[in-house]
Amino acid sequence: MPKVIINGVGSCLPERIVKNEDFLDSEFYQENGEPFPMSNEVIIQKFEKITGIKERRYALAGQLCSDLAAEAAREALNRSSIDQEDLDYIIFAQNFGELEDEANLVDVMPSLASRVKHRLGITNPNVTCYDLIFGCPGWVQGAIQASQMIRCGDAKAVMVIGAETLSRIVDKHDRDSMIFSDGAGAVIFQASENSKGGCLSQSSRTDAAIELDYLAMGPSNHPKLKDSAKRYIKMKGRKIYEYALLYVAESIKSAIDKAHLDLSDINKILIHQANEKMDEAIILKLFKLYDQSPDVERLMPMTIQTLGNSSVATIPTMLDLILRGEMEGHSLSSGDHVVFASVGAGMHINAMVYQVP
């Protein structure tokens, strides 16, 4: 059975930077349509304290999700030893398809993976393309699928893309809209007979009973827009936080255990950047499960402060930044073990353990 290694990583961060103070003039409402009893300044201060987010990236006018993805894909190919015509699959993890400016209309036909293939100019018909909708854990799930395809002999090279333009599907009258951002990351997984390490193990789960609507689509909080047909991302923040603390650390431990490793063997955990305090609490619980003293800053890089929550794009983007040496204090070397982990709408959780060849 071949090893599955990473051979090429790229990302695309939109140029538009939106800072917290840019929301001072926003018109926020509570779920019941009532205005908040505090000023926007107070709302933003509390938001930053909880999430850690100071700024985020938004796509430029006219810049589509597949545009960001194609740029990340080009970078990944340029940094790989693979010709684009030799890819077997392009898997595009996304949740809202192509979104035009202010349109609020989801466009998923043709698939965004096919659009990327078109933008790259790939002509080989055997490069098969499909989209994957799995909430924020979509890119990790794509990586799991790529690993399985290669191991079973169905593929030798698979590109997994994670990209979103969430700024176009958020309710601007909901303070939670400040969490979300845009971006794209692409990673090429390849079969290797000689390399050490590679993809070692994975775990995943779905809780769709009472948890199903923790992240879902809903109407605007603005009382005059509630009857509109438009739908936006809506989240039950407290419920998500509680759910994540219950199960994410256990899922990460499951993947580590399947790889026959200990937490002390793990060099980095690249966890979905959803909420700074939530991510820290997850890692602290993980240390507790192993009865070890916490060392969160060393183990867990964070990009949420400046990039926000770009859903499926957060982990491949962070991986690219680390490999390019653009995250101070964080690096990956041959033999290092890294965990990719995420939680999101579904509700889904997954994790993968990877050893750098």
C-alpha positions in Angstrom: 0.0 0.0 0.0 1.5 3.4 -1.0 2.2 6.2 1.4 0.2 9.4 1.0 2.3 12.5 1.2 1.7 16.2 0.6 3.4 17.5 -2.6 2.5 21.1 -3.0 0.6 23.7 -0.9 -0.8 27.1 -1.9 -3.1 29.7 -0.6 -4.9 32.9 -1.7 -5.6 35.7 0.8 -7.8 38.5 -0.6 -6.2 41.9 -0.5 -9.1 43.7 1.3 -8.6 44.0 5.0 -11.6 44.7 7.2 -10.8 45.8 10.8 -13.2 45.6 13.8 -13.6 49.3 13.8 -15.1 49.1 10.3 -18.2 47.7 12.0 -18.8 50.7 14.3 -21.5 52.1 12.1 -23.2 48.7 11.5 -26.9 48.3 12.4 -26.9 45.2 14.6 -30.1 43.5 15.9 -30.8 40.6 18.3 -32.5 37.4 17.1 -35.9 38.8 18.2 -35.4 41.9 16.0 -34.8 44.2 19.0 -31.7 46.5 19.0 -28.9 45.7 21.4 -29.0 47.7 24.7 -25.3 48.5 24.3 -23.3 50.5 21.8 -21.5 49.0 18.8 -18.2 49.9 20.5 -19.1 47.6 23.4 -20.3 44.9 21.1 -17.1 44.9 19.2 -14.9 45.0 22.3 -16.7 41.9 23.7 -16.5 40.2 20.3 -12.8 40.7 20.1 -12.2 39.5 23.7 -14.1 36.2 23.0 -13.1 35.4 19.5 -9.6 37.0 19.3 -10.5 38.4 15.9 -9.1 41.9 15.2 -9.4 41.9 11.4 -10.3 39.6 8.5 -10.0 39.4 4.7 -12.8 40.0 2.2 -12.8 39.2 -1.5 -12.6 42.2 -3.8 -15.7 43.3 -5.8 -16.1 40.8 -8.7 -13.6 38.3 -7.2 -15.3 34.9 -7.0 -14.7 31.9 -4.8 -13.4 29.9 -7.7 -11.0 32.8 -8.6 -9.5 32.6 -5.1 -9.4 28.8 -5.4 -7.7 28.8 -8.8 -5.0 31.1 -7.5 -4.3 28.8 -4.5 -4.3 25.8 -6.9 -1.7 27.4 -9.2 0.5 28.1 -6.2 0.2 24.5 -5.0 1.1 23.2 -8.5 4.0 25.6 -8.8 5.4 24.3 -5.5 4.9 20.6 -6.4 6.6 18.2 -8.8 3.3 17.3 -10.4 2.1 18.4 -13.8 -1.5 19.6 -13.6 -2.5 17.2 -16.4 -1.4 14.3 -14.2 -3.9 15.0 -11.4 -6.5 12.3 -10.9 -9.0 14.3 -8.9 -9.7 17.9 -7.9 -11.9 17.9 -4.7 -13.3 21.4 -3.9 -14.5 21.8 -0.3 -17.0 24.6 -0.1 -20.4 25.3 1.4 -22.0 28.2 -0.6 -20.7 27.8 -4.1 -20.2 30.9 -6.2 -21.6 34.1 -4.7 -21.9 37.3 -6.7 -21.6 40.6 -4.9 -24.7 41.3 -2.8 -26.7 38.7 -4.8 -27.2 36.2 -1.9 -27.8 33.5 -4.6 -25.9 30.2 -4.3 -24.5 29.0 -7.7 -23.1 25.5 -7.7 -23.6 24.4 -11.3 -21.2 23.6 -12.8 -19.2 22.5 -9.8 -16.6 24.9 -8.5 -14.0 22.1 -8.9 -14.8 22.0 -12.6 -14.5 25.8 -12.8 -11.0 25.6 -11.2 -10.0 22.9 -13.8 -11.3 25.3 -16.5 -9.4 28.2 -15.1 -6.2 26.2 -14.8 -6.6 25.1 -18.5 -6.4 21.4 -17.7 -7.5 19.4 -20.7 -7.1 15.8 -19.5 -10.6 14.4 -19.2 -9.4 11.9 -16.6 -8.9 14.7 -14.1 -12.2 14.2 -12.3 -13.8 17.1 -10.4 -16.3 17.3 -7.7 -17.4 19.5 -4.8 -17.6 18.5 -1.2 -20.1 20.1 1.3 -19.2 19.1 4.8 -19.3 22.4 6.8 -16.1 23.9 8.1 -14.4 20.4 8.3 -14.8 20.1 4.5 -11.1 20.4 3.6 -10.1 17.9 6.2 -12.7 15.5 5.0 -11.4 16.0 1.4 -7.9 15.2 2.7 -9.3 12.0 4.2 -11.0 11.1 0.9 -7.8 11.8 -1.0 -5.8 9.6 1.3 -8.3 6.7 0.9 -8.4 7.1 -2.9 -4.6 6.9 -3.1 -4.3 4.0 -0.7 -6.8 1.9 -2.5 -5.1 2.5 -5.9 -7.8 4.7 -7.4 -5.5 7.7 -7.7 -1.9 8.8 -7.6 -2.4 12.6 -7.2 -5.4 14.4 -5.7 -5.7 18.2 -5.2 -7.9 19.2 -2.3 -9.1 22.8 -2.2 -10.9 24.7 0.5 -12.3 28.1 -0.4 -15.2 30.4 0.6 -16.4 33.9 0.2 -18.4 34.0 3.4 -18.6 37.8 3.4 -21.4 37.5 0.8 -23.6 35.1 2.8 -23.5 36.8 6.2 -26.3 38.9 7.7 -24.8 42.3 8.1 -27.4 43.0 10.9 -26.1 40.0 12.9 -23.0 40.7 15.1 -21.9 37.1 14.4 -21.2 38.3 10.8 -17.9 39.8 12.1 -16.6 36.2 12.6 -16.5 35.2 9.0 -14.0 35.9 6.2 -12.9 34.9 2.7 -9.9 32.9 1.5 -8.6 29.8 -0.3 -6.1 27.0 0.3 -5.0 24.1 -1.9 -3.0 21.0 -1.1 -1.8 18.2 -3.4 -1.7 14.7 -2.0 0.4 12.1 -3.8 1.2 8.4 -3.7 4.8 7.6 -2.7 6.4 4.2 -2.4 9.7 5.4 -0.9 8.7 8.2 1.5 8.4 7.8 5.2 5.4 9.2 7.1 2.6 10.8 5.2 -1.1 10.4 6.2 -1.2 8.1 9.2 -4.7 8.0 10.5 -8.0 9.9 10.7 -11.3 10.1 12.6 -14.7 11.7 11.9 -18.2 11.9 13.3 -21.5 13.5 12.7 -24.1 14.5 15.3 -27.4 15.4 13.6 -30.0 15.0 16.3 -30.4 18.0 18.5 -27.2 19.5 17.1 -28.5 19.7 13.5 -29.4 23.4 13.6 -26.5 24.7 15.6 -25.2 26.2 12.3 -27.9 26.7 9.7 -29.4 29.2 7.3 -32.0 31.7 8.5 -33.5 35.2 7.8 -31.9 38.5 8.7 -32.1 39.8 12.2 -33.3 43.2 10.8 -37.1 43.3 11.7 -37.9 44.8 8.3 -36.1 42.0 6.4 -37.3 38.9 8.3 -39.9 38.1 5.6 -37.4 38.4 2.8 -36.6 35.2 0.9 -32.8 35.8 1.5 -31.1 33.4 3.9 -27.8 33.9 5.8 -25.5 32.0 8.1 -27.0 31.7 11.5 -25.2 30.1 14.5 -26.0 29.2 18.1 -22.7 30.2 19.5 -23.1 28.8 23.0 -24.4 25.5 21.8 -21.5 25.1 19.3 -19.0 26.0 22.0 -20.4 23.4 24.4 -20.6 20.8 21.6 -17.0 21.4 20.6 -15.7 21.1 24.1 -17.6 17.8 24.5 -16.3 16.0 21.4 -13.5 17.6 19.5 -10.6 16.7 21.8 -11.9 13.1 21.9 -11.9 13.0 18.1 -8.3 14.3 18.0 -7.2 11.7 20.6 -8.9 9.0 18.5 -6.9 9.9 15.5 -3.6 10.1 17.5 -4.4 6.8 19.1 -5.0 5.1 15.7 -1.6 6.3 14.6 -0.1 4.6 17.7 1.2 7.9 18.9 1.1 9.9 22.1 0.2 13.6 22.4 3.9 14.2 23.3 4.7 13.0 19.7 2.6 15.7 18.1 4.5 18.8 17.0 1.6 20.9 15.8 -2.2 20.9 15.8 -3.7 22.9 13.0 -7.2 23.3 14.3 -10.0 25.1 12.4 -9.9 28.8 13.4 -13.4 29.3 14.7 -13.0 31.0 18.0 -9.8 31.7 19.9 -11.1 30.8 23.3 -12.9 27.7 22.1 -9.8 26.4 20.3 -7.7 27.0 23.4 -10.2 25.2 25.5 -10.3 22.2 23.1 -6.5 21.9 23.3 -6.5 22.3 27.1 -9.0 19.4 27.3 -6.8 17.3 25.0 -3.8 17.8 27.3 -6.1 16.8 30.2 -7.2 13.6 28.4 -3.5 12.6 28.2 -2.8 13.9 31.8 -0.1 16.2 30.5 0.9 19.8 31.3 -0.5 22.2 28.7 1.8 23.8 26.1 -0.9 25.5 23.9 1.2 28.2 22.3 3.8 25.8 21.0 1.3 23.2 19.8 -1.4 25.4 18.3 -0.7 28.1 15.7 -3.4 30.8 15.4 -4.4 32.9 12.4 -7.9 33.9 13.5 -6.7 37.2 14.9 -5.9 38.6 11.4 -7.7 36.2 9.0 -10.9 35.5 10.8 -12.9 32.3 10.2 -12.7 31.4 6.5 -14.3 28.0 7.1 -12.8 25.3 4.9 -9.9 27.6 3.9 -8.4 28.0 7.4 -6.4 24.9 7.7 -4.8 24.7 4.3 -4.1 28.5 4.4 -2.4 28.1 7.8 -0.4 25.1 6.6 0.8 27.2 3.6 1.8 30.1 5.9 3.8 27.8 8.2 5.6 26.1 5.3 6.5 29.5 3.8 7.9 30.6 7.2 5.3 33.4 7.6 4.1 32.3 11.1 6.6 33.4 13.7 7.5 30.6 16.2 6.0 27.8 14.1 7.7 25.5 11.6 7.5 21.9 10.4 10.5 19.7 9.7 11.0 16.2 8.4 9.7 13.6 10.9 7.3 16.1 12.6 3.7 14.9 13.4 0.9 17.4 12.6 -2.8 17.0 13.3 -5.5 18.7 11.1 -8.8 19.0 13.0 -12.1 20.8 12.5 -15.6 21.2 13.7 -18.6 22.7 11.9 -22.1 22.6 10.5 -23.6 19.2 10.3 -22.6 18.9 13.1 -19.3 17.3 11.9 -15.9 16.8 13.5 -12.8 15.2 11.9 -9.1 14.9 12.5 -6.1 13.6 10.5 -2.6 12.8 11.7 0.2 13.5 9.2 3.9 12.9 9.4 6.1 15.2 7.4 8.3 13.0 5.2 
